[in-house]
Amino acid sequence: MRPNKNQSPINIKIITLSLFFLLFLVLVAWSSFSSPRSNPSPKAENDDLTNPSSSLSTDEEDQPKPSTPACPTLPLTPTCTKTPPSLANALVHYVTTNITPQQTLKEISVTLKVLEKKSPCNFLVFGLGHDSLMWTSLNHGGRTVFLEEDKAWIEQITEKLPSLESYHVTYDTRVHQADGLMETGMGDECKVVSDPRFSKCQLALKGFPSDIYDMEWDLIMVDAPTGYHDEAPGRMTAIYTAGLMARNRENGETDVFVHDVDRVVEDKFSKAFLCEGYLTEQEGRLRHFIIPSHRTRSGRPFCP
């Protein structure tokens, strides 16, 4: 835009002076930030020499200075701003793939709220999938373990994401057996709280690695095995075993999540064996139960 010929010279002077004034302020600000502050002035050094009260005692000088603390996991501090490897890997993975987790944002947020309070913690997940790296990253510093039925799928996922801890497990049930297994689960032997390895209940899974049973899990997510057709294994035993593990912990409580509760098996078995009295929230197809230890109080009923 061409300048206006009728513009007053006074306006031009004001603008010019204003620019110089702003430039002066910028230079002052820059010098104040760039000037060293740690080195005392010669006058201050002389004052320290002539004024004994301003100098440190010999004992204080001899005391060892505290070492710089190691970078905490969370929260980040100005001296510990490096992105954790698990989080960096997750960011790169999800930015460069068109595949997204199967749960919705609102469903994921339910578990995320719990992880924000408990992480780093022990997190057991039935199922290995596209959301596995996300769960591991959200539980940074903790232990996240995945139990998967499909051996070929484990190899495919872990080839891309070798940092994930996963184990192959087998299920000998079928979805079409769900009604009979529900009747079995109502028996007295299935109401006894114990280590699943030693349970007399047909629903208790006994083929996991020993470490899975020995660990006290703070969170358990049941999002497997496959359960959308009659010949699939179904989640009957996974749901029951998750509840048994939660009750059998020495103390405290376990947050148990079940996905796909819009299906009959997940709906009925989660209500029966994780108990409606322990249900705290449902978002979409995800239910959240909080199950306390049954070992800390004898005589506690299987369901409240």
TORKOL-287575 format. One record per atom (N, C-alpha, C): x negated, z, y. Coordinates in steps of 0.05 Angstrom, whole numbers, plus 5000, padded with zeros to 4 digits. Atoms other than C-alpha are relative to their C-alpha. Last residue first. Layout:
BEGIN
XZY;...
***
This chain:
BEGIN
498849784984;544359553836;503149975001;498950104975;542159093779;501350235015;501250264999;537659323721;500949855026;498750215015;539860033735;498749735004;499050204981;534660543759;501449784984;497150015000;534061083706;501349805020;498850045027;526861233720;503150015003;497649825002;524461133791;501449954974;500449764982;517460863806;502450194998;501749805014;517560393746;499750255017;498249825015;523459993772;498450214985;501149915025;519359673827;502050184986;501849785000;523759373881;498950064972;499749835024;526658673882;498050235000;502149794998;527658303948;500550204978;499449735011;531557663936;497650185005;502149814998;531357013976;500950284991;499249724999;535656423958;497650185000;502049795007;534055703975;501250285003;500149975029;538855113972;498050224991;499950255014;540855154045;500150054970;500250224980;538555824071;500049744985;499950275012;540556434031;500049805023;499650234982;538557144050;500349744983;500249934972;537857854024;500649765018;500050244984;539957813951;500050075030;502750044989;537958453916;499849765018;500649774984;545258663903;497249995013;498850054973;546657953880;499550245018;497949814991;541958083822;500949945029;501349904976;535357743804;501950185016;502549865007;537957683733;498250085023;499849825022;545357503741;497450174996;498149784994;545457203811;500050214977;501149844979;539156793798;501850245007;502249835011;541756573730;498750175022;499149795018;548456333756;497750194992;498049834988;546055933816;500750244983;501349844980;539755653786;501950195014;501949815013;543455433724;498750185021;498649795015;549455123761;498050214989;499550085028;545654723813;501050244985;497550165000;546454863888;500649914972;497849835009;541255413877;502749865002;498050165014;535854883881;502450164989;499150254986;530355363901;501949854982;499150195019;529456093879;501149755015;498550224989;525356583920;500849804977;499750225020;522957263898;501849795012;498250204989;520057773947;500149764981;500850285001;516958333908;502249835012;497850195005;517359083921;498949725000;499550204980;512859693921;502349824992;498549904977;510360053860;500549785020;500449714999;507359943791;501550135023;502349934984;510259243783;499850315003;502149865015;515159183725;497550075016;499149735007;521359023767;497750164987;499649854975;517958423800;500850294994;502649944988;515258163734;500350175025;501349795017;522058223702;497350085011;498749744995;525357843759;498850234984;500749934972;520357273754;501250275007;502749895001;521357273678;499050085028;499949745013;528957183685;497250135001;498649814982;528256623735;500050284988;501749964977;522956253694;501350205019;502149815007;526956343630;498250075024;498749765010;533256003657;497950224995;501449774988;529555493699;501150264991;498349814985;531254873659;498550245009;500449725008;527054543604;501950205015;502249874985;530053853616;499850294992;502349975017;534453553562;497650115014;499549835023;540953673599;497650054983;498650135021;538653383666;500050174975;497850174990;536653653734;501449834979;497449905008;532554243712;502449835008;497950204995;525154103715;502750104990;500550275009;520854733713;502449815007;500650155025;520454933769;500750184977;499350274992;521755173841;499449814977;499150155024;521655913826;501049735010;498350224993;517456243882;500749854974;499750185023;514456933870;502149785008;497950214997;511757353927;500049844974;498549924976;507858013925;502349805005;499450224981;505357893854;501850105022;497549934988;502158463815;500549805023;499949994971;496858143771;502850095010;501449764990;496158323698;500250035030;498449765005;501557833675;498750255012;497450034986;498457223708;501750264996;500449924972;491457443686;502649995016;499749714997;493657403614;499850105028;502649865001;494756653619;500350305005;501750044977;502156483609;497250124995;502250185004;505356413541;498249955024;502349855010;510057013538;497449834999;502150195005;516156793578;497450154993;502649934989;521757293573;497949804991;500550144975;528556983559;497350055012;500650285005;528757173486;499449855025;498050184990;528557913505;499149714996;498650115023;524158343462;502249805008;497149984999;519258453518;501249884975;499149815021;511958563502;503050035000;501350065025;508957963538;501150174977;498750225015;514158033593;498849944973;501750244998;511158713612;501349774984;502649985013;516959193612;498349765007;502150094982;523859333642;497350054986;502349825001;529259373589;497849895017;499749824977;535659003609;497750205001;500850154976;534058413563;500350175025;502950055001;534158853501;499049865024;501549764991;541059113520;497049955000;500649805020;544158413514;498350235011;498349774995;546758043575;499650224980;501149844979;540857563571;501750245007;502249845011;543257303504;498950195021;498849795017;549857093535;497950184988;498749804982;546156733590;501350224984;502149834990;541756403538;501150215020;500849825021;547856133502;497850195009;497849815005;550655843566;499250204979;499749794979;543955543587;502250204994;499949745013;542555173522;500650235019;497549985015;544354493552;500350264985;497849934982;538754603603;502650034984;498850244988;533554603548;502450095016;497149994995;528755153526;500949735011;498750105024;521755133495;503050015002;497449875002;517755183560;501449884975;497950145016;510355033565;502550164999;498349835016;505155233617;502149844986;497950145016;499354863649;501550204983;500249975029;495655273701;502349854986;497550065015;494255163775;499450024970;500249865026;489355413827;502649964985;497649865009;489054893884;499550134972;500149724993;482154733912;502450164990;501349835020;481754083874;499950295006;500249744987;486953733918;498750204980;499950034971;486752993903;499450265015;502150204994;484453053831;499949965030;502549864996;488553703828;497749815005;500149844975;494953323840;497350125005;499650174977;494052783788;499750155026;502450154996;491153253736;500249825024;502149824991;496853733745;497549855006;499549964972;501853163740;497950195012;500950244985;498852943674;500450045030;502950014999;499653653647;498949765015;500950275005;506953713665;497049985003;499450095027;509754413658;498749744992;498850265002;506554723720;500349914971;499550045029;504855433740;501649744997;497750185007;501855483810;500149974969;500350115026;497556063836;502549834993;497650155005;496456283908;499649844974;500150165025;491356823921;502749874995;498749875024;490457093991;499649824976;501349755006;485656904047;501150154977;502950014996;490256374075;498850274996;501049755011;497356464048;496950015001;498549784986;500155934094;499350274989;501049974973;494655474069;501450225015;502749895001;496255573996;498950055028;499749725007;503655464009;497250144999;498849864977;502154814047;500250304993;502249954981;497454563992;501150165025;501849795010;503054663942;497850065020;500149784981;508354283982;498050224992;501050094975;507253613948;499950235021;498850244987;508153923880;498749945027;502250124984;506254443829;501049755012;499950284991;511754873800;497749935017;499350165023;513155613788;500449715010;498150214997;509455933846;500549854974;499750155024;505956603846;502249795003;497750174999;503556893912;500149834975;499950145026;498757483916;502649854998;498749865022;497557683988;499849844975;500750115026;493957504053;501150174977;502550145005;499357474078;497650145013;501549905023;504857994077;497349864996;500249715002;508357944145;498150094978;501149914974;507257214162;499650305000;502950035001;508357064088;498750095026;501149795018;515357354092;497049984999;499649744986;517256934153;498850234983;502149974980;514256314119;500250275015;502449905013;518656414059;497850045020;499349745013;524956344100;497650124987;500349794980;521755804145;500750274988;502949924999;520855344084;499750245019;500549865026;528455324075;497150105000;498749745000;529555164149;499550164975;501449834981;524354614148;501250285000;499550064972;527454304086;498450205017;498349814986;524454374017;500349925029;497350045008;521753763982;501950195014;499049805019;515153764019;503049964995;499649744988;513253104053;501150204980;498449835017;510252464027;500250285013;497150044993;508051954079;501850184984;498250075022;500952214076;502849965010;500750275011;495252224127;501749924976;500150204978;497752784172;499649724988;497250064992;499853214112;500149795022;498450115022;492953184079;502749915010;500850275006;488853264143;501849874979;499450174977;492753874165;499349714995;497150054999;492554174096;500849825023;499350195021;485054084090;503049935000;501050264992;483954414158;500749794979;498250104980;488454994138;499149725009;497450065013;484755114073;501949885020;500150245016;477955044108;502749934988;500549945028;479655574161;500149744983;497650035017;479255274231;499350064971;500250225019;473255544270;502550004982;498050204996;475255974329;499949774980;499450095027;471556604313;502349805001;502550065014;467956804377;500549904972;501550214986;474156754422;497449934985;501149894976;478157134368;498349795014;502550124991;482756854315;499150145026;499750254984;487957314286;497349905009;498050044979;487057304228;500150265016;498350225009;481657224176;502049925021;497749925016;476757644215;501649764991;497650134990;470057364236;502450094983;499550265012;464857864217;502649895010;498350005024;463658424266;500449724989;497650164994;457658374313;501749984975;500250285008;452958934297;502649865006;498250085022;453559574336;499749714994;497650134990;447359714378;501749914977;499750295008;442560204348;502649895011;497850035019;441560854388;500349704994;500950025028;434660884418;502249954981;501350255004;437160714488;499149964971;498050225000;442261264486;498749734995;498449995024;437061764465;502049784998;501650115022;432261544519;501650004974;501949815012;437561654572;498549874977;499249885025;440561064608;497950204990;501350115023;439160954681;500950144975;498950265006;443861064740;498749884975;497349975011;442661814744;501249734992;500049945028;435161704750;502850014988;497749825005;435961354817;500250064970;500149774982;429361054840;502250204996;502649875003;428360574782;499950265016;500049875026;435760394778;497450154996;498249774999;435960264853;499950154973;501449794985;429859804846;501750265002;502049905017;433459404792;498450235013;498849835020;439659354835;497950124981;499249754987;435559094892;501250204980;502349834998;432258584847;500650265013;501650074977;439158324829;497650185002;499649844976;441958434759;498149915022;502549924989;441957864708;500450175025;501249795017;448457834669;497450115011;499149744992;452457484722;498650224984;500449805021;449356794720;500850285011;502249824994;452556314770;499750214979;502550095012;456855774739;497750195005;499950005030;463556104750;497449934988;499449735009;462456304823;500150024970;502449834999;458955654838;500550284990;501950095020;464855244813;497550185000;499049915026;469855654854;498049924978;500349715001;465755564917;500950104973;502949945003;464954814904;499650304998;500950085027;472454734892;497150084995;499049805019;474055124955;499249944972;501649764996;469454674996;500950224981;502650045013;472654054967;498350255002;499649985029;479454324987;497449964984;499549725006;476954445057;500550044971;502649865000;473953745061;500350304993;501550095023;480553445039;497350144999;498849875023;484453855090;498449934975;500949725001;479753645145;501150144976;502849995006;480952915128;498950284999;500450075029;488452995125;497150024992;499049775016;488653355191;499549954971;502049784998;484152825223;500950244983;502350085016;488652265198;497950225000;499349975028;494752615224;497749934982;500049715006;491552695292;500750044971;502849925007;489851945294;499950304993;501449844980;497451815292;497250074991;500649735009;499951265245;498350145020;499049814980;502550655283;499450294992;501750024976;498250175242;500850205021;498350064977;501450415177;498350005025;499549784982;496550385118;501649915024;501550014976;497349815067;500650235019;498350004976;500050005000;498250005025;
***
